[in-house]
Amino acid sequence: MKTLITSESCNIGHPDKTCDYIADCFLDEALRQDPNAQMAVECAIKDDLLMIYGEATTTADIDYSFIANKALDDIGYKNDFRIIQQISRQSPEINGAVVKERLAANDQGMCYGYACDETPELMPLPIMLAHKMMRLYDEFRRSNPDIYFADAKSQVTVEYEDGRPARIHTALLSVSHSDLIRREVITADMRRHIIDPVLIGRTLSPDVPETYVGGCGVPVDEKTVYIINPSGSFTKWGSFADSGCVGRKIIVDTYGGVGRVGGGCFSSKNATKVDRSGAYYARYAAKNVVAAGLADKCEIQVSYGIGLTEPISVSLETFGTGKLPDDELLTAVLSVFDFSPDNIIKELDLLKPIYAAASNYGHFGRDGFTWERTDKTDALIAAAEGKNAD
């Protein structure tokens, strides 16, 4: 059976991702000064107005306007912004429920982690290709700042056959640009510098061969569709073309619509907020299951209650790909992984200023983050074998 799966990514100049980045810059600055900071300071943007709002209980001295303006300048805005700020301390009732001898969950919620064997990163192929295009575009536009701008989106459709990636169906890019560049030049630039290097692994000129298996490991053929700036011109960008706020891009941030997602976003939230830390740990566990060869696909759901030091539930599904029944595999996972908020924070070392770097191009499938380690495969295999022997 053939099916199509599409995923998208957004660049840092997209207004929603701009807000995610700024919010996580606030969080990182708080954690640099006060590792125990309780933060949920968000922002929203429209035209030259930036609204900063939320809760912060911390000893850190944070200059929110300075941090926001520095981030906006780095993204590529040339104008000054009007900033409205409304920040209070966290509710003492919530703080008292969370900050105990053993840290508890800062809210209720359910979290998902997912992994599959489609890519070396153990992520779904469509979202990985979309993210790689955006990361490459961001490098390219920073080298051409007078021509290409920070607001951009990518979208990749992969054709699956019997549940496995079979070919690239469509690659789409929308990129903001100067009004002095012609559309045919934009099209040529995006094929040469972004799409072909990601999908094919190198630039092919002038034509793509009939079938070419390249950088993504999946065929690009004569039927592959390329769509570049389908709206025509894209000269008005960022907050002057659209509004943005924190947390709108949870599918972009996770698995591109393949694995399920929980009820909350990641950016702006410190590690006691299980929307973030629980999802990170669930990904960690699911990735180790797949890396251990115990399943081709694995999804783990965890639920929490505010003020509780242990999860309410943990469930696991391998979609018929598990080497053991799912209930037995879950028993093995629970013998190796401790899903309590206090342990998650300690084991993944989540009190450090690491979050702005995660705010764009996906929170998963990237090197350098503790939740992407595959250091528990041996322990999982041993636990699974022990269970199987029983």
N, C-alpha and C positions, 0 to 999 in steps of 0.2 A: 504494500500500500504506500502511495506517495502522499506526503503532506508538506505544507509550507509553514515555516516558523520565522517570524520577523522580530528583530530587536533593534532598539535605537540607543544612541548615546548623544550627550550634549556637551558642548565645550564650555569652558569656564566663563565665557562672556554671555552665555544664555542667562537671562535674569534670574531664573530659579537657582541655577548652579552658582551664580555670583553670590546669591544670598547664603547658600549652603557654605561656600568658601569663607565668607566673612564671619558667619556664626562660628565656624570651627576655628578661625583665627582668634576670636574672643576666648573660646574654650582653651586653646593652647596657651594663650598668655596667662590665663588664670592658673593653669596647671604648672606653668613654669615657676610661678611664685608660691602656689599653694596646692600641692598634689591632692589635697582632700576637698578641693572646691566643689561645691554643688551648683552646677550651671545649667541653665536652659534659657539663654539669651539669643533671641532670634532677630531677624530683620526682614523688611519688605522694601521693594524698590520700584519707583516709577518716575520716569523722566529724570530730573535732577534732585529728586527727593528720596532720602533713605530714612526709613523708620527703624529704630532699634528698640526692642522691648523684650521683657521677660523677667526671669528671676535669677538672682545670684546670691548665694550665701558663701562668702569667701573672704579671706584676709588679703587677697590680692588687690593691688591698686591698678585698675584697668582704665586706660584712656580709650574708650570705645570709639570716639570720633577719629582719633589718630590712627588706630588700627584699621578702621573702615576705609579711611581715605588712602592709606598706604596700599590696601588690597585693591581698591578701585583703580589707583594709578598703575599698579602692576598689571592689572587686567587690560588696560589700554584706554581708559577714559581720560579725556583731556579737559573736561569741564569741572567746575566746583560743584559740590553737592550741598544741599540744605539737609541738615540732620536733626531729626526729632528723636529724643531719647526718653524712654519710660521704663525704668528698671527698679524692681523691688527685691527684697529678700525672699527666699523660699518660705512658704508657709511653715510656721513652727510645728504644726501638727504633722506635716509630711516629714520635715527634718527629723523630728523626734522618732518617727516610725522607722526611718531609714538608718540614721547614724547611731549605731549601737556597738556593743563590743564585737559583734559579728554583723557586718553590713547586711542590710536587707534590700529587697527590691524597692525602687523609688516609685513604682507604679504597677498597676496590673497590666497584663498584656500577653499576647502570644507571639512567638518568634519562630522563624523558619531558617534552617540552614540546608543547603543543597550542594551536591557535587555529582559530576558525571565524568565518564572517561572520553568525552569527545575531543578534548584538547589537552596539551601538556599541563595546562593550569587547572585541569579537572573542573572546567566550566563549560556551559553550553557554547557551541561554536558561534551562533549569531551575535550574542552580546560581546564576546571577545573580539570579533572582527570589527564591530561597530566602535568599541572603545579604542582599538588600535588605530583606526582611522582618525578618531578625534585627537588622540595624543600626537599622532604624526602631523595632523593639521595644525595643532597649537604650536609645535616647533616651527613649522613652515611659515605660519603667519607672523610669528615673532621675528623671523628673518626678513619679512617683507611688510613692515608695519605701516607703510603708506599705501599699501595696495589691499591687503587682506586684514580683517578685523576679528575680534575675539568671539563674536556670536556665531555659532555654527551647530549643526546637528548632522548626524549620520544615521543611516538605517540599512540593515543588511537582512535579506531574505534568503534562507537556506532551504533547499529542497531535500526532504528526508525520504528515504525508501526503507520500508520495514524498520523504522525507528532509528536509522543511522544516516548521518549527513551524506548526501550523494552528489550534490552540485550546488554552485552558487547561482541562485535564481536572479536576484536583483541587488545592486548596490546603489544607494542614494546618498547624495551629499547636498546640503544647503549651507552656503558659507557667505558671510557678509564681506563687502568689498567696496573699494573706491568706485565712484561713478566715472572715473577716467579709464577704466579697463573694460575691454569688450568681452561679451559673453563667451565667444569662441575661445578667447585666451583663458578665461576662467575654466572652461571645460577641459582644455588641454592641460592646464596646470594641475587640476584635480586628478585627472587620470594619471599623469606622469609622476606626480609627487606624493599622492595620497593613496588612491585606489589600487593601482597596479602594484606598488611595493607591498601593500598589505595582502591583497588577494593572490598575487602571482609570485611575489618575492623579489621581483625586479621590474624595471621599466621595459616594456616591449614597444618597439616603434617600427612601423606605424600601426600595425594591426596585431591583435591578439590571435595566436594560432587557433585552429578549429577547436582543439581541446588542450588545455594546459593545466596541469596539476602543479601548483607552486607553493607559495608561502603558507597558505592556510591548510594545505594538504587535501583540499577538496577541489574537484574540477571546476574550472572556469571555461565555458565553451561558447560556441557561436550564438547560443540562445540567451546567454547571460545579458541582462538588461542593465544599462548604466543611466542613471538619472542625476543630473547636476543642476542645482538651482531651478527646480521646476516652476517656481513662482515668477521667474524672470529675474529682474534686478533685486538686490538685497543690500541697499546702500544705507538704509536706516536700521540701526541695530541696537541690541541691548535694551536698557531700560527706556530708551526713547522710541522703541518700536513695540514694546510689550511691558507688562508688569511682572514682578517676580516675588517669591517669598520662599522661606525655608521649607523643605520637606515635600515638595510637589513631585519629585522625581524618584520615588521609591523603587519603581521597576527598573529604571536606568541604574540605580545604585546597587541593585541586587543581581538578578539572574535573567533579566530581559524578558520576563513573562513566561519563562519555562518553569522554574521552581516557584512555589507560592511565596507570598510575603506576609508579614504580620501587619498589625494595625497601626504602627507608628514609624516615623522616619528616624534617621540616624543623626544628622548634623545638628549641632548646638547642644547635644546632650552629653553629659559626663557619664562615667561608666556605671553608676548606680542605676541609671535609666536602662532597664533591661530591653527596651525596644532596640537599643544599640548593642550593648554588651552580650545580651542573650542571643541575638542574631549572629554576632561574631563567633560565639562559642559553638552554636549549632552548626555553623559552617565548618569550624575547626573539626568537630566530631565527624560530620558527614564526609569531609574531604579525606580524613584518615581511613574511614571505612572503604572508600573507593580506592585510595592509594594502597591499601592492604590487599586489594584484590578480592574483597569480600562481597562486592556488588559492583555492577556497572553504573548504577544510579543509586543515589541515597538522598532521602529527604528526612530531616528531623524537625519535629515541632516541639517547642517547650512553652509552657505557660507559667505565669507568675502572678502573685497577689501583692499589693502594696504592703510593706512592713513585714513580709514573710521572708525567712532566711533560706527556705528551700523551694524548689519549683513545685507547682501544683501537679503538673503532668509532663511526661516526656513520651513522645511516640516516634516511631520510625517506619518508613516505607521504602522499599527498594524496587517497586514496580515490576516484580517478577524477575529481577536480575540478581537477587541475593544468592549467595552460596549456601546460606542457611535460611530457614524460615525467619520471617521478620521478627517474631517475638523472641526467638533465640538470639538473633543478632542484637536486638535491643538490650537483652540481658548482658551480653558481652560489652556493649557500649557503656552501659551504666556501671559496670565494674571497673571501667578504665577512666571515664570522664565524670567529673563532679560539676553538675550544672547549678550549684548554689551561687548566688551573686557574689558573695564574699570570695569564693574560690576563683570564679571567673576573673575577677579583677586582679587577684594575685597571680594566677597562673599565666594569664595573657599580658600581665604587666601594663595595665590600662590607665595608670595614673600619670603617664608621661604625656608631653605635648606632641602627639603624633597625628592629630585628627585633621588638620587642614590638608595634609598630604593625601588623605583618604577621601576628601570631599568631592573630587572629580575623577572621572574615568573608572568608576566602579570601586566599591569597597572590597570586592573579592576578586581573586584571580591575579593578584599582583604581589610581587616579591617585597619583602621588607616588613611585613606585618605578622605579628605573632600568631594570629588566627589562621594564617596560611601555611603553618608548619605541618609536616607529616611525620612527626617524631613519635607517634604512638602506634604505628602500624604493627610493630612486633608485639606490643602488649595486647593489641586487639586480636591478632591472629592467635596468640596463646590463649586468650580468654575464650575465643570462638572454638578453638580445638578442645578446650576443657569442657565447654558446654556440650559440644558435639559428642564427646566421649561419654558424658553422662547419659 
